[in-house]
């Protein structure tokens, strides 16, 4: 029962308010402490905010919450952006409503009003109490709290998203190795690999590439880490059997090398590896299959002859060598074969032809092998001089763990502006099939004689090199490019002369260019373009940070092989700028600078996403958003690409790092 004084005061107040308006009456009831009556009158008067305050004082949190919510809905327009630093006084009524709903045990309604008022942290906490962990995670993200979001995703059982968010946090806090480990848990293997690589953790980087099915990239990193057997296994999974076989051979696992050389169609290499391994029957069987049209034919005959002699069949060796040398004239280039022909005669007991051949060899080269000793032994009648077994001879020197393989090192003549003399370096690379041709010349797959590795050989048009200072500038650009080592940049090996032509030698990438995809009428999905954009922006940030520009970012210079993106033609940007392009990806100002690279990247991404070349459309504000042609493009990506393609360079993103940051921020919406 209320005290008699309170009842009397209320009665007196009631008598006073009979002649007043509702608002004045509400004030009087409030002054008298009758907050419930005051609240009802404030509500009838159209003052839900005052009603809410009165209901709260009356100890009715549910009614108070409903009035605060009504005030918020009537007076606050929704903002299009979230500010974590605070809200207006009006918006805070949403938080007051939420707190009172919680006090009243109405968690569902509390969560809803918190969300409407953009109090995402409070909304997320309410969702956690309701056991809605995935919803809580999304709300924490909207409230810019990725740590709490990651914890909520983990409670929701989404370990992948939790790990990726923790990776983003670690990356922002400049803990790349920890970020890489999180990204690997989150199955973002490419980012994990790139970060492990940047942190110098090469074995971990390679493992991440492998987890993402980027086996060729894994192989190249394992090579740099000195783990040749692992590198070979990765290259084998990528289908690059020749490279895998060579690495297995260098790692001493010759049985695997033999099998892979044979699988790759390199019968000679397979037979040579078997011979070095001491597996003579297998080596003989393989070397006998080497065709006379094969470039390694004579070398195969030489090894085969030695093995036939070793296995007690010198007459077969004589027959094979005589057949191979039938159209050959003895000279410095084939003395080795004539030596083994003479040795085969000697081992077969045919001393006369053996002695005659040894003397002819001596006439060509007085110091060749042990020919003088053999002639002396034959003339003394001492019988055949024993031969050293082939398997005991060392194969070609393998690259050590501390140095890259031979094909990864610049040739001796790399980036020399003057015409090199014809030497071992100028005949080191042998052209094979043509890969493509364009304004910058014809590109071939070539073989490096030093280790059998495939390289890309670009024969430059003579007309392009005639201008004053062109060769000097080109040599300087390629010299700088050859120092770049990045998993998504095709390695530049050097500039030299091959068969009278100036050629750029680089890493051979067994893949397709994005120009091929465009010619085939293919477009890329939003997710694919977003991923490609991150790789390209990362490459450009890497180059620009070292004072270099690419100068020719276009679909034909961006390749994909075994899931790894490779940017080609580094060092040729200045030369490319001399050429007119019917379908250009250059910025309007046509400068050889970082801004031009960024424009080119955006133009490539726009074209791949929409199937429409951006330069074929109205420029500036008239350029259609990519979403016009490709449904489902997020607003953020739409705006980034259009802004990056603005004709005025000062209105484009300032740097590759800025573009990369924006693309990374889109990871939650793409």
Secondary structure, DSSP 8 states (H G I E B T S, - for coil): ---HHHHHHHHHHHHHHTTS-HHHHHHHHHHTT-HHHHHHHHHHTT-HHHHHHHHHHTT-HHHHHHHHHHHHHHH----SS--TT---TTTHHHHHHHHHHHHTT-HHHHHHHHHHTT-HHHHHHHHHHTT-HHHHHHHHHHTT-HHHHHHHHHHTT-HHHHHHHHHHHHHHTT-HHHHHHHHHHTT-HHHHHHHHHHTT-HHHHHHHHHHTT-HHHHHHHHHHTT-HHHHHHHHHHTT-HHHHHHHHHHTT-HHHHHHHHHHTT-HHHHHHHHHHTT-HHHHHHHHTT--TTSTTHHHHHHHHHHHHHHTT-HHHHHHHHHHHTTT----TTTHHHHHHHHHHHHHTT-HHHHHHHHHHHHHH-TTSTTHHHHHHHHHTT--------GGGS--S----TTS--GGGS--TTTT--S---SSTTTTSEEEEEEEEEETTEEEEEEEETTT--EEEEEE--GGGG-STTHHHHHHHHHHHHTT---TTB--EEEEEEETTEEEEEEE---SEEHHHHHHTT----HHHHHHHHHHHHHHHHHHHTTT------SGGGEEEETTEEEE--TT-HHHHTTS--SS--S-TT--SSHHHHHHHHHHHHHHHHHSS-GGGS--GGGS--GGGTSTT--HHHHHHHHHHT-SSGGGS-S-HHHHHHHHHHGGGT-
